[in-house]
Amino acid sequence: MSNHPIEVAIAIAISGLIAVIALLLSPRPTVELPAPASAPRPSIKLSRAELCALAREHNIQNAKWRARATKAEFVRALQQEVAS
């Protein structure tokens, strides 16, 4: 094979094309997405503010009820909502 500049350029271009095709055809590693963060389960261990926010997200009762509800009432209502 001669070392003519055009032949060398063609050889480099062909090898580059082959490398690109091989890269495109190779299997891609799958990336596992982390599991979505689930909402905290209703528990008496949560603060009243956290329980109130959960109740608001789940549309439990109304603002007046949420303003006067105890932690136990929040937990009971949220557990009933989750069960249904």
C-alpha positions as CSV (number, residue, x, y, z in Angstrom):
1,M,0.0,0.0,0.0
2,S,1.3,3.4,-0.9
3,N,1.5,6.3,1.5
4,H,-0.3,8.8,-0.8
5,P,-1.9,11.5,1.3
6,I,-5.4,11.0,-0.2
7,E,-5.3,7.2,0.5
8,V,-4.2,7.9,4.1
9,A,-7.0,10.4,4.6
10,I,-9.6,8.0,3.2
11,A,-8.3,5.2,5.5
12,I,-8.5,7.5,8.5
13,A,-12.1,8.6,7.5
14,I,-13.2,5.0,7.0
15,S,-11.7,3.9,10.3
16,G,-13.4,6.9,12.0
17,L,-16.7,6.0,10.4
18,I,-16.4,2.4,11.5
19,A,-15.7,3.5,15.1
20,V,-18.8,5.8,15.1
21,I,-21.0,3.0,13.8
22,A,-19.6,0.6,16.4
23,L,-20.3,3.1,19.1
24,L,-23.9,3.6,17.9
25,L,-24.6,-0.1,17.7
26,S,-23.1,-1.0,21.1
27,P,-25.6,-1.6,23.9
28,R,-26.0,1.3,26.2
29,P,-25.8,0.7,29.9
30,T,-29.2,1.2,31.5
31,V,-29.4,3.9,34.2
32,E,-31.8,3.0,37.0
33,L,-33.6,6.0,38.4
34,P,-34.0,6.1,42.1
35,A,-37.3,5.2,43.5
36,P,-39.5,8.2,44.0
37,A,-39.6,9.4,47.5
38,S,-42.8,8.2,49.0
39,A,-44.7,10.5,51.3
40,P,-44.1,9.8,55.0
41,R,-46.6,7.5,56.5
42,P,-49.0,9.0,59.0
43,S,-47.5,8.5,62.4
44,I,-47.7,10.1,65.8
45,K,-43.9,10.6,65.6
46,L,-44.4,13.3,62.9
47,S,-44.7,16.9,64.0
48,R,-48.2,18.5,63.9
49,A,-47.0,20.7,61.1
50,E,-46.0,17.7,59.0
51,L,-49.3,16.0,59.7
52,C,-51.2,19.2,58.8
53,A,-49.3,19.4,55.5
54,L,-50.1,15.7,54.7
55,A,-53.7,16.3,55.5
56,R,-53.7,19.4,53.2
57,E,-52.1,17.3,50.4
58,H,-54.8,14.6,50.8
59,N,-57.6,17.2,51.1
60,I,-58.7,15.9,54.5
61,Q,-61.5,17.9,56.1
62,N,-61.2,21.6,55.8
63,A,-58.9,24.4,57.1
64,K,-61.0,24.9,60.2
65,W,-60.8,21.2,61.1
66,R,-57.1,21.1,60.5
67,A,-56.5,24.2,62.7
68,R,-58.1,22.5,65.7
69,A,-57.2,18.9,65.1
70,T,-54.9,17.0,67.4
71,K,-52.0,14.9,66.2
72,A,-54.1,11.7,67.0
73,E,-57.0,13.0,64.9
74,F,-54.6,13.8,62.0
75,V,-53.1,10.3,62.2
76,R,-56.5,8.6,62.3
77,A,-57.9,10.6,59.4
78,L,-54.7,10.1,57.3
79,Q,-54.7,6.3,58.0
80,Q,-58.4,6.1,56.9
81,E,-57.5,8.0,53.7
82,V,-54.6,5.8,52.9
83,A,-56.7,2.6,53.6
84,S,-59.5,3.7,51.3
